Amino acid sequence: MSDAHTKPKIRWHIVVFLAPAVLVYTAVMIYPLFNTLRLSFFTEVDQERVYVGLQNFHTLFGEPVWSEQFWNALGNNMWFFMIHMLVQNPIGIALAAILSHPKLRFTSFYRSAIFIPTILSFVIVGFAWKLILSPIWGIAPEMLGAVGLKSLYAPWLGKEAYALTALSLVSVWQFVGIPMMLIYAALLSIPDEILEAAEVEGITGSSAFWKIKLPLILPSIGIISILTFVANFNAFDLIYAAQGALAGPDFSTDILGTFMYRTFFGFQLQLGDPHMGSTIASGMFAIILIGVCLYLFGIQSRMRRYQF
């Protein structure tokens, strides 16, 4: 029998090694996702589950009691995401560019010091910064007073206009190490031949970064942007740890994660409703899916056209 008619061998060792990971991922990710989508099409009437189709979505977007909370949380989520995009990622890129300089000493220490906050617990970070910024026992007023800027201090977490921005900057402080490390790795992967050719042409220093390095790391910046988008629209822990489930003051820090948690599990006088909570979670999934698809089929496809 010729080789053309021989059946391809099944590589069972690949199946054996992948099976545990696939089973765990299915149990903790895939099944809960589809079950959440399924629950959004039902409601509970007289302790019985009844299929209502898209009625829960109509309630979420059509009834003022629900829609006002949803759009408030979505708007806060957008602001939370924009601060990370406009503050965290540019600072991460700048830090990576500085740390990648071959003449800089103690780079390992600086990288570790900046990256350590990313491994801290959300609860620790939220509680610690709540204490630091407290007008009663916090150290922020004294620290600002030591440099003559005490007049700038305000109880930021207690003011509706500043609370979300303050928590966003706390999140930036915690996670700026992630874009820094990703961009740092991308900068180190640039071939030396390209940089040497640029030096021959007289392109050095900051001009080398803007004209040579930055265009080459654009794909990495795109990946960081979409990871920031997904992480920010899944955010919950920091807001909950610092401001509680009510996301005060007066829901000014309420994001989709806290809104979904409060609706699904209930809080204080609000009874939990798994079906409306699943509807909110489905809306979050749709927002993230649309954002990822726009990146994959829009921005990334254009990047591939201009790669060289």
Secondary structure in CASP SS format (residue, H / E / C, confidence):
PFRMAT SS
TARGET T0000
AUTHOR 0000-0000-0000
METHOD secondary structure of the structure
MODEL  1
M C 1.00
S C 1.00
D H 1.00
A H 1.00
H H 1.00
T C 1.00
K C 1.00
P C 1.00
K C 1.00
I C 1.00
R C 1.00
W H 1.00
H H 1.00
I H 1.00
V H 1.00
V H 1.00
F H 1.00
L H 1.00
A H 1.00
P H 1.00
A H 1.00
V H 1.00
L H 1.00
V H 1.00
Y H 1.00
T H 1.00
A H 1.00
V H 1.00
M H 1.00
I H 1.00
Y H 1.00
P H 1.00
L H 1.00
F H 1.00
N H 1.00
T H 1.00
L H 1.00
R H 1.00
L H 1.00
S C 1.00
F C 1.00
F E 1.00
T E 1.00
E E 1.00
V E 1.00
D C 1.00
Q C 1.00
E E 1.00
R E 1.00
V E 1.00
Y E 1.00
V C 1.00
G C 1.00
L C 1.00
Q H 1.00
N H 1.00
F H 1.00
H H 1.00
T H 1.00
L H 1.00
F H 1.00
G H 1.00
E C 1.00
P H 1.00
V H 1.00
W H 1.00
S H 1.00
E H 1.00
Q H 1.00
F H 1.00
W H 1.00
N H 1.00
A H 1.00
L H 1.00
G H 1.00
N H 1.00
N H 1.00
M H 1.00
W H 1.00
F H 1.00
F H 1.00
M H 1.00
I H 1.00
H H 1.00
M H 1.00
L H 1.00
V H 1.00
Q H 1.00
N H 1.00
P H 1.00
I H 1.00
G H 1.00
I H 1.00
A H 1.00
L H 1.00
A H 1.00
A H 1.00
I H 1.00
L H 1.00
S C 1.00
H C 1.00
P C 1.00
K C 1.00
L C 1.00
R C 1.00
F C 1.00
T H 1.00
S H 1.00
F H 1.00
Y H 1.00
R H 1.00
S H 1.00
A H 1.00
I H 1.00
F H 1.00
I H 1.00
P H 1.00
T H 1.00
I H 1.00
L C 1.00
S C 1.00
F H 1.00
V H 1.00
I H 1.00
V H 1.00
G H 1.00
F H 1.00
A H 1.00
W H 1.00
K H 1.00
L H 1.00
I H 1.00
L C 1.00
S C 1.00
P C 1.00
I C 1.00
W C 1.00
G C 1.00
I C 1.00
A H 1.00
P H 1.00
E H 1.00
M H 1.00
L H 1.00
G H 1.00
A H 1.00
V C 1.00
G C 1.00
L C 1.00
K H 1.00
S H 1.00
L H 1.00
Y C 1.00
A C 1.00
P C 1.00
W H 1.00
L H 1.00
G H 1.00
K C 1.00
E C 1.00
A C 1.00
Y C 1.00
A H 1.00
L H 1.00
T H 1.00
A H 1.00
L H 1.00
S H 1.00
L H 1.00
V H 1.00
S H 1.00
V H 1.00
W H 1.00
Q H 1.00
F H 1.00
V C 1.00
G H 1.00
I H 1.00
P H 1.00
M H 1.00
M H 1.00
L H 1.00
I H 1.00
Y H 1.00
A H 1.00
A H 1.00
L H 1.00
L H 1.00
S C 1.00
I C 1.00
P C 1.00
D H 1.00
E H 1.00
I H 1.00
L H 1.00
E H 1.00
A H 1.00
A H 1.00
E H 1.00
V H 1.00
E C 1.00
G C 1.00
I C 1.00
T C 1.00
G H 1.00
S H 1.00
S H 1.00
A H 1.00
F H 1.00
W H 1.00
K H 1.00
I H 1.00
K H 1.00
L H 1.00
P H 1.00
L H 1.00
I C 1.00
L H 1.00
P H 1.00
S H 1.00
I H 1.00
G H 1.00
I H 1.00
I H 1.00
S H 1.00
I H 1.00
L H 1.00
T H 1.00
F H 1.00
V H 1.00
A H 1.00
N H 1.00
F H 1.00
N C 1.00
A C 1.00
F C 1.00
D H 1.00
L H 1.00
I H 1.00
Y H 1.00
A H 1.00
A H 1.00
Q H 1.00
G C 1.00
A C 1.00
L C 1.00
A C 1.00
G C 1.00
P C 1.00
D C 1.00
F C 1.00
S C 1.00
T C 1.00
D C 1.00
I C 1.00
L H 1.00
G H 1.00
T H 1.00
F H 1.00
M H 1.00
Y H 1.00
R H 1.00
T H 1.00
F H 1.00
F H 1.00
G C 1.00
F E 1.00
Q C 1.00
L C 1.00
Q E 1.00
L C 1.00
G C 1.00
D C 1.00
P H 1.00
H H 1.00
M H 1.00
G H 1.00
S H 1.00
T H 1.00
I H 1.00
A H 1.00
S H 1.00
G H 1.00
M H 1.00
F H 1.00
A H 1.00
I H 1.00
I H 1.00
L H 1.00
I H 1.00
G H 1.00
V H 1.00
C H 1.00
L H 1.00
Y H 1.00
L H 1.00
F H 1.00
G H 1.00
I H 1.00
Q H 1.00
S H 1.00
R H 1.00
M H 1.00
R H 1.00
R H 1.00
Y H 1.00
Q C 1.00
F C 1.00
END
